[in-house]
Each structure stands twice: as structure tokens, then as C-alpha cells.
């Protein structure tokens, strides 16, 4: 299905699972978890007890860490935290067991029926050249979803309306293309991700290619530079606002300035003329 490419988009890791079996690897993973707890989570974040897959440990929003018999450990990152870690850390790809790459597009005009139209088009082809593929459509009051493939496979695709996550956005405004990778496929993808000159562009290329191979041409162009899309948050005190800026905004601003977009950054933040380097 041919799509337009006149949209802005954001690219990043949405889920990352890292496991270890013993010794120094486990210790390094637990140290990484503690570092993320101290530097990436809000100061008032409260841990909850967590159990899963035989592991026991603690859980925050976006982070779970646990251990089980035999010196094994697991670290699971999701959502915005997974994206930030992917931008600023290099995780040992040989220990990755799952990695989800996502691209979220912002349409100039809301279109809440894209998933439905895509599903109906390929349903007509089920008995012909598309017979070996699986397309599952789910209609929801918070936005539609189209799943492509089998969840048990090492590569699984999701295309869904993400608009309800963004304050005040009409359905059909934000659409997410997501590729779930597991086992050997995840390890290889993360190795290439770690070595990529531009990690955002690499993810855009991987997601675009995965959907295109299934006959769905994504509605974004990997030739465009990705921007950062931030889900609306309630930030109240001055200290929490500064912490939020440091954690969520500063990395993106730094990256854009390094890419040569200083003027655009200052103009978009309305800082031109407000702050000048060297002012007394």
C-alpha cells in the first residue's frame, strides 16, 4: 500500500530485555540497573516487588530488574526509559533477548482508519500471494491495531494508533510502527544498532524495511531526520522541572545541536535573545 511521506516521525527503542547467567555478567547488569535507577528515574520513584519468569526483584515504571537461582539476572526496560537508554548507553548485544524498535509518525491530518483499511486490503489477498502471512486487526475505542505475523516468531510487527498517549490528540494523529525482535535476531539487531553512525536513522531503516517486506510501505521517509516526540507530563516543582529538562530534553537538544540545528533549536524553544553565552 503506497503511503505519503509528508509526516514527521520519532524513532527509538521501545522495549529491551537483557539477561545474564552468572558471574561478572550478572554483576555488571545489576550495576547498570542501579545506575539507571539513580540517574534516569525520578527522585521520588518508589520500587514495587516484582516476580516473573522465575525472577524476583523490583519494578518501577519502565524498569524491572530481578535475579533467580544460579546467579541469573534480568533487566527489562520499556517505553521512554528504553528509548533514552538506547540513545545514551551501549548495552552488550550478546545478552539481549528481546528488542523492540519503533517509529511513531505524526500525521498532518488525523486518519483513524489506516489500520482498518490496510487490513481489509490484505484480507482480500489472503488466498493468493499473501496466503502465508497473518494480519490481525483489533478495533478499540482508544485506537486501532494491526498485528502482522506470529507472536512466537523472532520477528513480529505491530501498527497501532498511539494518539491516546498524547494529551488532547485526536485519534489517528499519532501512528506507531513497531518491530519486536527476539533471540538471535534481537542480538544481531542490537549489535548493528550499537555500531550505527546514527542510531535513530538505523531504527527508521530497520522498521521501514520490515514493514515494506510485508507489503506495507510505512508512512514516513528514512531520508528525513527524526525528531523527538514527548508524551505530555505533569511537571510541577522547579526542581522536578529542572530534573525533567535534564533527563528528557537535554539529550535531544544536544543531539540536534551536534547535527547542526542550533538555530532551529533556539527558535523552537523561544530562547533566541533570552540567553546569550557570556552574559553577566
N, C-alpha and C positions, 0 to 999 in steps of 0.2 A: 504494500500500500504506500503510494507516494505521499510524503508529507511535506509541508512547508518548513523552512528553516529560519523563519524570521522571529525567533524567540531567544530570550536569554536563558542561561542554564547554570546550574551549580553541580559540581562533581565531587565525590568523596567516598570514603569507606563508610558503610552503614552498620556493619557487624564484623567482629573479628574474634575468633576463638583460638587461643593458644594453649597447648598442653605440653607438659613435660613428664618424664617418667622417674627421674632420680637425680640425686647429687647436685652438682653445680648448676645444671639447667633449671632445676626446681628453685634453688635459692635465688638465681638471677630473676626468674619470673616473679617470685614473691617480692623481691626488692623493687621491681618495676611497678608492681601493683601498689606498693606503699608510696612510691614516688608520685604516681598518678593521684592517689588519694590526697597527698599533701599539696600538690601543685595544680591539679586540674578540677578538683571538686570544690564546691562552696565550703567556706569555713564552718558553716553550721550543718553540714551534711551529716546525717545520722545513719549508721550502718544497721542493717537488719540481718538476723540469722538467715542463712541460705543453705539449702540442700538440693542436690540434683546430680544425676548420673553417678551416684556413689560418692560425690564430693561433699564436704561440709566446710562452710566458710561464712563469708559476709557479702552483703549485697547493698549497693547504692543504685540510684538511678543512673543507668548507663555503665555500671561496672559490677562485675561479680568475680570473686576470687575464692578458691577453695582447694582443699587437699584431701587425699584419700590414701588408703593403705598402700604401702610400698614406696612411699616418697613421691607419689604422683601429685601434680598440681594442675589447676586450670585457671585461666583468666579469660573472661568474656567481656568484650566492650561493645557497646551499641550506640546508635543514634549520634548525637552531636559530639560526644566524647570520642567515639571511634573515629569520627572524621578528623577531630583535632589531633589525635594521636597519629593518625596516618599522615598528617601534614608535617608533623614535627619530630617524630620518632622513626627509628628503623628497627622493626620487630624481626626477630630471627624467623625467616620464612620457612625453615625446615621444621619448625614446631607449630606452624599454623595448620589447623584442621578445618577451618571454615573462614571464608572472607566474602562479604557481600559488597559489591561495587554498585554505586547508584549515581544516576544523573537525574536531577529534578529540573524540569523546564517550566518557564513562566510564559503563558500564552498572552498575547496582546488582547485577545478577546476570549472570555470563558467558553469552553466547549466540553460540557459534562458527559457527552455521549461517545467519545472517542473509543473507549474500551468496548462498548457495545457494538459499534459499527465494525471495529476490527474483528471481533468475534464472529459476527454474522457473515462477514465476507469470507472468512476462512472456514466457517462451518459448511458453506456451500462447496468447498473443495475437499471436504473430509474423505470422500470416496474416490478421489483422484490422486494427484501427485502429493497431496498433503496427508495421505492416509496414515502415515506413521507418526504423526505429531499429535500432541494433546493440547487443546485450548480449553481452559476452564474459565467461564465468565461468572462473576459474582456481583449482583446488584445490591447496593446498600444506600441507606439514607445519608451516609457520610461520604459517599463517593464510590464509584465502581472499580472493580479489579479484574484484570485478565491475567491468568497464570498460564505459562507456556512450558510444557514438558512434564516430567515426573519428578516429584519431590525426592524420590530415592536416588535419583541420578546425581552425578557430581557437578552438573550444571543445571540450574533451574531459573527460569525467568519470571519476573513479576512486573506488571504495568498497572499502576493504580493512581487514583485521584488523591492527591496529598493535601488538597486545599483546606480541609477541616483543621489541619495542624497550624494554619496561618491565620492569625486574628483577622476576622472580618472578610476573608477572601471568599468570593462566590465559588461554588463547586465548579470544577472544570478549569480553574485558573492555573493550579499547580499540578503537574503530572510527573510521576516518578517512574523511571525505567531502572529496574534493579536486577542484578545478576547474582545469584547465590552460587558460590563455588565451594566445593568440599574436597577433602583428602588431597590426592596428588595434584589435582587441578588447582586447588587453592594454594598449595605450596609454590607451584611454578608461577602462578599469577602474582603472588606476593614477592617472589624473587625478582621478577621483572619490574614490579612496582617500585621496589627498593632501589633499583638501578636506573629508573626512568629519569630523564633530564627534567621533565615537568610531570609531576605525579597526577595533577588534575587532568591534563591533556591525555595522559596514558589511560586513566579510567574512562574518560569520554570515548576514546577509541575502542577500548575493550567492550564497553556497554553497547556502543553503536554497532560494532561488528557482530556481537552475539545476537542482537535482535534482527539485524539485517539477514543473517543466516537463516532465521526462522521465517523470513518473508515479511517482516515488519520493519520498514525503514523509519527510524526514530525521527521525531520532530525537533531535531537540533543539529547543528553542524559542528563537528570537532575542529573545524578551522577557526571557529570563534573562541576567544579567550573566556574561560568560565569565570563567573563572579561568585560572590558568597551570598547565600540566602540564609537569613537568620530567623528562626521561628520566634514570634513575639514572646517576650518575657516580662514579668513584673519585677523591676529592679527599683528598690526603694531608697535605702540609706546611701549617703555619699560614699562610704567605704565599700558597700556592695556594688555601687555603680562603677567605682574605680576598678574593683576586682573583676567585674564583668567585662569592662573595656579591655583589661589586660589579658583576660582569658579568651574572649571570643572575638574581639575586634582587632587588637594589636597584630596578631599573626597575619590576618588578611591584609591589613594596611601595609605592613612590612613587605609582604609578597608583591602587592601591586606596585609599590614604590620601586622595588628591585626590577620589576618588569617595565619600568619607565612611565608609570601612570601617576606621578606625584601631583601634577596639576589637577588631574581629574579627581584624585582622592581629596585634596584640599577643597575643591569646589563642591563635591558631593556632600562633604561633612560641614560645609559652610564655615571653613576655618581660614579662608583667604582673607588677610587683613586683621584677623583676630589674634593670631600668634605669629611672631616673627623671631627667628633664631637670633640670639644675641641681645634681645631687648632687655633693658634693665627692669 
